[in-house]
Amino acid sequence: PDASSNDQPAEDFQQDVAALGAEDPAPEADVAIEAIDLLIAGLKFIGEQTAGRAFEYGSSSLLELVFGGNDESAQIIAKLTEIQGQLDDIERKIAQVIAQFDKQACSLQVNNYLSKFSAEMRWDLSKLNSMVESIDALPDGSEKEARRKEFAENLYSNPRYQVCGRYVYDMAGVLGNEIMQCYTGTNKNLFGAFDELMVLSYKWEHHGYEMRANFQSSVLSNFMALVNYSTFCLNEHYLAIKDDPEKKTELAEWLGFWKGLFGTATLPETALTLLAEDDDADGTATGVANEVAAMATAQKLVKRADNIRYYQVPGHQVQIAANAANVHTTKDGGLTQKQLMRDSAGHCVLTQDQLVNMYLDYDKKNTLTDILFGEGEGNLAAPRNTGAPFVAYQLPLIDERQMKHPSHLYRHKYYAPIVNNDGTTDRAYVALHDNGKRIFNFTGIAVYRV
C-alpha cells in the first residue's frame, strides 16, 4: 500500500492508461504476412487464367510469362524469390521448435511435411531455377524460344526434371493435398497443426506471430513455385497437342492434370469439348491450387490489435488490454469507487485465479511483474509504480468490524482482495471508517481483461 497516493483524484488512473501507448509486439511478422497476401494473390491470378493462352517469350523470365508484366505481378515474383532464398533459415528454426515437442501430434505432422518436402524439394527447385536463369541469359531470338519450349516439354515428361521424384504438376497436387489434409492425431490441416505447435511453444500469442507467418509464407512459396512451373509446362504442352487428332488420348491425360490443379473454369474450347465426354461435364471441379488459396486465406495469420495481448496457455486463456494502470483509492471516493471495480469502458480486471494460474504456469520462477510486463513475456505497457500489489478481483470491499468504542462509535476496516507479485493471495488494507470519516490507503496495478 502506498500512502502517498491518497490525494490523487479518482479519475487520474484513466489518464495513466491513456498516456501509455502499447507497441506492436511483433513488427517483423508484418513482412511475412505481406508475403502471404501476395502469394495467395498469385495463386488466385494463375487459377483465373485460361489454359492454353500463348506465352510471349521476348526477354521475359518464366515467372513473368506466367504472371504477366504488371506491378502486382512484379511484387509477387519478388516475394516468391525472396522467400525461396530464406527457406533454409526458416526451416532450421522450425526444426528447433519441433525438437522440443517431438512426441506431440502437431509436431509430428509438421515434421512429416519438412521431411517429405523441404531439403529435396529445395534442391530440385534450385536446379530448375538455374536452368531457367541460363535460358533467360540468352539473347532474344529463335534459339531462346526453342530452349524455352524444350524446357517446358522436359518439365512435362522428362524424369530428370522431376521434383521429389514426381513431375511438377503431380508434385504440386501432392503438396497441395498435404497442406490441406487433416491428420487423425490433430484433426487439423498443416497450418492449424503449426498454430497448435506455437501455442505449446509460447505462453503469449504475439511471440509466435513471426514464426507462424514465416511458416505459412514458406509453405506457400514452395507450393507457388511448383504451380508456376506446372502452369508453364501444361500450357506449352496443350498448345503443342491441341490440334493434333492423333493426340486425343494425350489431351485427355493433360485434361486430368489441369483439372487436378486448376479446376475446369478456365479451360479452352478444345478441352471443354473433351470434358463433355468425361465424368466431370458440369465443369465445377475446383482444383488444388484454388483450394489451397482458399484455405490459406481462411487461416492466414491475423495479428491482434497492438493494444491487445493474448495469454494462450490451454485452459487459462485470457485476452488482456496491453496497457495496465495504477489504481488508487482517494479520500473522497467512497467505498464504491469505480476504479476499484471496472475501467471507464466497463472492462474487468483479471481475476485472482487468472493471476495465480499465470504464476503457476511459469513454475513459480517468474514474478507477476516479469510475466505481465517483461519484454520477452506479456510485454504490457507498465504503469507507474509497478512494485504495488496486483489487484486480483473486485468484489465489494471486505468489511471487518474491528472494535466497538466505549462511546459506541463504530470503527470499520476495509480490505481489497489482491494477488501479490510472488503469486500469493492476500488482502490489502484499503480504508478506515471512523466516526463518519473515511481514510483510504491503497495503490494497486489493474490489468484489464478485454
N, C-alpha and C positions, 0 to 999 in steps of 0.2 A: 504494500500500500504506500502511496505517495501523498503525504500530507500537503505538499507544495501545490497540488492541483486544485485545492478547494475552491479557489475563486474563479476558475475558468468557466465561462458561460456554457450551458449545456449544448448549444448548437455548434460550438467550436470544433468538436470532433469531426463534424461533417466537412469543415474546411480543411482539416488534416487530410481527409480522404481525397478531396478534390485536388490538393496540392501534390499528391503522389501519383505520378504517371507510370503505369506498368509498361515495360519494354516488350518488344516482340521476343518471345523466348527461344525461337529457332529461325532466325532470318535466313540461314543457309538453305533451309528446306524449300524456300520460295523459288530458288533457281531450278531445283529438280521438279517442283510442281509445274513450273512454266514448261519444262521439257515434256512432262506427261501430257499437258494440254496440246502441245504441238504434235506429239507422236499420235495421239488419238485423232487429231485433225487430219494427219497424214493417212491413217488407216481409212478414215471416212472418205477422204479425197480419192484414194485408189478404188475403194468399193463403189464409188459413184461413176467411175469412168467406164465407157463402153469397151467391151472386149473387141480386139481386132483393130483398134484405131492405129493408124500408121504413125510410127515414130519418125520425126525429122532429126536425123543424126547430127549433121553440121559439126559444131565444136562442143555440143552438149555432153556432159557426163551421163552415166547411166541413171543416176538419181534425178538429174534434170529432165531426162527423157520421160521418166515415169511420172514425175510430179509437175512438169511444166516449168515455166520460167518466171512466175510472178514472185512478189516479195514474200508472201506467206510460204511458198514452196522453198524459197531460199532459207528461211528460218528453220523449217523442218529439216532440211538437208544438213544445216549447220549443227543443229541439236543432235541429230542422229549420229553424225560423225564425231561430235564431242563426247557423247556418252559411250560410244563404242571404244573410244580411246581411254576411258576411265574404268572399264569393266573389271580389269584385274584388281584395282584397288578396292572398288565397291564390293566385289565378291569375296575378297580377302577379309574385309571387315565383317561381312555377313557370316563367313565361316567361323570367325572367332566367337560370335554370338551363339551360333548353333552348338559349338563345342560345350557351352555351359549348360545346355539343356538337351543333351543327346538322347535322353530317354522319353522326352515329350513327343507326342504325336505330331504337333505342329512343326517341331524341329526336324523330325524325320521326313515330313512332307517337303519342307524347304530344301533339306539336304538332298533328297531324291531328285529335285529339279536341278540343283547345282551339279550333282554327279553325272546326270544324263545330258545336260545341255550347256555346261559352262566352258570348260577348257577346250574340249574337242571342237565345239561349235565355233568358239572364237578363232581357233587355229584355221579351221576350214573357211570361215568367212573372210579371214585376213588374206588367205590365198586368192580367193575370188576377187577381193578388193584390189590386190596387187595386179591381177590380170586386167581389170578394168582400167586401172591407172596407166598400165603400159599401152592399152589401146587408145586412151584419151591423149596420150603424149604424141601420137602420130599426127601428122598434118592432115587437115581435112582433105577428103578425096575418096576415090573408089576403094583404095586399099583399106582405109579406116572403116568404111561402111561394110566391106566384106568381112573384116575382122569382127565387127560387132555382130553381124548375122551368124557367123561361125560360133562366136561365144554364146549366143542365145541358144543355138541348136545343141551345143555341148551341155549347157545347163539343163536342157530338156531331156537328153538321152545318153550322155557320156558319164559312166560311173566315176571317172576321175574328177568330175566336177560336183560330186555329191557333198552334202554336209551331214556329218554324223551317220554316214552310210546310207543316206536317202537323197533322192532328188529334191531340189529346193522347194518345189510346190508340195511334195509329200511331207517334207520336214516341217514346213510351215503349218500344215494341218496337225501334225503330231504335237508340235509345241503349243499351238493354239488350244488343243484339247487338254493338254497337260495344265495349262494356265487355268482353264475353266473347270476342270474336273474337281468334284468334291470328294475328298478321301473319306473312307469309312471312319478312321480314327478321329478325325477333326470335324467332319461334316461341313468343311469349308473349302473354297477354291484356294488357289495359290496365294492370292493377295490376302484373303481372310486368314489363312494359316500364318502368314508372316506378321500380320497385325497382332494375332494372338501371341506370337513369339515376342513381340515388342512389349506386350502387356506383362509378360513374365520377366522381361529384362529391365523395365523401368517402372518405378512406382508412380512417377509423374508423367503423364502422357506426352508433354511437349518435348521431353528428352528423346523420344523415339521418332519425332517428326522427320528429321533429316534422313535417318536410316530407312524409314518407310518410303519416303519419296524417292530416295536413290534406288531402292529395290524395285519399286514399280517402274521407274523410268528405265532401269537396266533390262528388266524382263521385256518391256515393250520395245526397247531398241533392238533386242535380238529378234523378236517377232517381226518387227518392221523391216529389218534387213532381209529376212527370208521372204517376206511378202513382196518386197521391192524386186528382188531377183526373180521371184515367181511371176510377177506381173510382166516383167520384161521378156522372159523366155516363153511364157504362154502366149502372149500377144504375137511374138515373132513366129512361133510355130503355127499358130492359127492362120496367119497371113500366108504362110508357105503352103498350106494344105487345103485351104477352104474351097478352092475352085477345082480341085482335082477329084473327078468322080471315082477314082480308084482308091481314094483316101477316106472313104466314108467310115470305115471301121476305126481308123486312126482318129478321125474327127470326133467320133463318139467317145473314144478314150479321152481325148482332150476336153470334151464337154464335162466329163466326170471330174477331171482335175479342177476345171474352172468353177464348176458349181460348188465343189467342196470348199473352195477358198472364198469365192465372191458371190455365191448365190446365182440367181437367174435374172435379176432385174436389169442387168447391163449387157445381156448377150446380144450380139448382132443377128441380123436376119437369118443368115445361113445356119447359125447354131440354134436359133429358135425353131426352125423347120425340123431340125433333127430332134430337138427337145420334145416336140409334139409326139414323137414316136416312142418316148420312154415313159417311165412311171412318174415323172415329175412335170407333167404337161401343164399344171396350173401355174408354173413359173414362180412359186413362192419360196423356193429354197433361199435361206439367208446367207449362208457361207460363214466359215470360221472367222475370217478377217473382220466381218461386220459384228459377229457375236463377241469377239474379244474387245472390239472397240466399245460396244455397249456395256460389257462387264467392267472394263476399265473406267468408263465414265461413271458408272454407278458406284464403284468402290474407290474412286480416286481419293487420295488423302485430302481432307478438308481440315485445315487448322482452325482451332477455336479462336475467337477474338483475342487480341492481345491482352485485354483486361480480364481474361478468364484463365484459371488453372484447373486441371482435372486430375484428381488423385484416383488412380485406376487399379489399385490392388483389389483383386476379386473379393467380393463380399463387403468391402469397405469403400466402395467408390463414392466420391462426392465432388461436385463442381463448386469451385471457390472463386470469389472475387479476388483478382490479383492485387488489389490494394487493401491492406489492413489499416486499422485505425486505432488510436488510443481512445479508450472510453473513460470518461471522468464522471464522478459524481460532483454535485455542486451544493452549495449551501441552500439555494432556493428551489431546487428542482423537485423536492418531494420524493416520496418512495415509489412513484410510478413513472420515473423519468424514462422517456422513450429510448435514450441512448443505451440504457441497460437492457432493452428488450429487442429492438429492431433498428435498422437504419432508416433513413427517410424514404427509401424505396420499398420498405417492408421486408427486407432480407433478414433472415435469422442468422445468428452466429452459429458456429459449429457446436455440436452437442458435446457433452462430456465424453460419451462413448466414442465419438469420432476422433477426438483428440487423443484419447488414451489408446485407441486402436492404432493410430498412426505411430505413436511412440513404441508400441509393442511390435509393429511391423518392421521397425528398424532394430529389433532385438535389444531395445533399451540402450543402444550405443550412441544415439544422437539426441541432443536436446530438442525440444519443440521449436526453439528459435532456429536451429540448424535445419530441421526438417521443413519448416514452412518458409524460411527466408534465405536459406543457403542458395548460392548461385547454382550449385550442382544438384539442388533438390527442388523445392517448390518455387523458389525464386520470386516470392511475393514481394511487393514493394513494402518495405518495413516502415511503420510509423515511428515517431519519436519515442524514446524511452522503451526499447524492446526488452528491457530487463524486467518489466512488470509482469505480474501473473497473467495467464491466459484466461479470458472469460470462457467458461465451458458452456453453460446453457442458462438461459434466463427465464426462470420461473419467478413468481412473486418472491421478494426477498424474505429470507428466513427471519421470523420474529421470535427472538428468545427473550422473554421477560426475565431479567436478571435479579431484580430485587424490588422490595417494596419499602419505600422510605417511611420513617415514623410519621412524617407529615402527610402520608397517604398519596404522595405524588409518585406516579409510576415512572420507572426508568426502563427503557427498552434498548436492546442492542440488536442491530440488523446485520445479516451476513448474506453474501452472494456466493453461490457455488462456483468454483473455479477448478482448472487443472493447472498445476504448476509446470515449470519448464522441464522438470525431471519426470513428468508423466503421472505424478501422484495427484490424487484428487484432494481437494481442500475446500475451505470456505474462507472468504476474505471478509474481514471486518469492514463494513460499509458505513454504518450510521449509528449514531447515538441519539435517542429521542428522550429528552429530559425536560420535563415541565414545559412542554409546548415548544421547545427549541430543537430543531433538527441540526445535527452537526455531522457532516459527511466526510469520509476519508477513504477514498478508493481510486486507484487507477489500474486499468487492465488493457489488454490487447484484444480487440474484437476482430476475428477472422470470419468473414461472412460467407454463407452459402448462397449460391445463385440458383 
